[in-house]
């Protein structure tokens, strides 16, 4: 069990900006994480094990596709969905990643770009956690520049034949279905999304081993060699790179909230530790000016991040959000969380590197989060392009 | 069975304690949560409903913020809610809260009223018992188990030192529920959404005022215990010192 019980972080009565239901959603997710994830996460992280036993309980609570309407989904607001992500990532970024992929990168594209048959077939079973999905966009040679992808889909009769490699795919080897993005020869090489059942011949997923980050989630490479899928498996409304980017926007929004959770965990741990740890004249290190400066920095940045995420969430619920808003939330909040993790590690001294405390795990996780779903720098370019009108890609 | 569950919003257990200026109660700007014993009462009521059918109604008294406990009750599966909505309920003693509850439900016909064993803030453990007196119903406290029987219920009470008492009683009745007797469910996201459409009746202070009296209990002073250190030297031979030490550990410190 962890050394300290999490006590929440709310410096400026942010709770008063939320409705009763939003707080209830947050508190429910917080209790779930406290009771089910926190007690096992350090062991999962050590073993590099995804706690699959939590998939069904998370589904029972309605975490998957929580902000989608109908098809067995909870129909939550975007702010409520964000708060669930925050609480999950307070536990672990890997579990939040699993939920992000299931919800925003697989259920959402089926919901937004899929046919009625595809929605009926996949969404209810994915909401129940009976089927797991993964999202294949990134390739070994194409990360920040997905438009260069080499994966291709060739239409042969009433089928598509897919060939290519995908890399850094969360949940790849445990997925029942993969949303694979490929250049479609029948559509003048435009990028389209395909639903590929993972038991089809020619589909192979191999896990990435030796990860020092997101150890409690599965990361795989996908190999597609002459994988035949029926023509009705194409996502009918997918058209060009903007389709996968639309999905990424959903997931990035969740990360903007999620990263706050990791930061809150690190800050709260550092705060409680600093009040107990005594050095010099038998005084707690919390009485030291340099320690107070770090704590003040963290609580200030967390508070700013909370306001940013909440406003972006409000915009999203009002249908007014722009992708650059989401880029700012993702970029700032993940950076802020990583800085908080590093400062918290500093405050914990030697204890900060051991998994008796959650800090080093969050720090290692956040190194991935800073890079995936649009790197820190790519988001700077998105914001830069928006304010200058000049693309620097 | 139609069951009323009395729920209270209390300051969060883990929140840092902030006292008001007069030192008579806790400041308003702390975080609040459902009184934990009441959460067990609600859980037991929902389980009884799942077994025997019927209706679960949740009731609370307090300012607007207290509505959160009703929302949580509705999200977990209660059918409707009653909110005695006024700041004045915060300082009321158990007698007045009980009178207010009884007045607010006068048109309802419940088979059972559940409360948590006690509240985590005042800790009086009186509301359920007083309500039973006011209604003229039987009551039983510290309930571990409830079973329906012919014409009534059989309950198991927890006594001291690991003893239990089994009591048969007629309905309607009031029960105060022991914490930890069941596993609390979560409010699902779907449940939270559906709760928005469940009826929530607001009762004003004026509607129940004629039933209330002056408070009979009042908190005079609330304070955080001062930490003090005392060193006492025991004199004598080792045997005498050891004897004195054992006495002190047994009778004063009470650790052996």
Interface residues (C-beta under 8 A of the other chain):
Chain A: X5 X7 X8 X10 X13 X15 X20 X21 X23 X24 X25 X27 X28 X31 X32 X60 X61 X62 X63 X66 X74 X75 X76 X80 X84
Chain B: X14 X15 X29 X31 X33 X67 X68 X71 X72 X75 X186 X187 X188 X189 X190 X192 X193 X195 X196
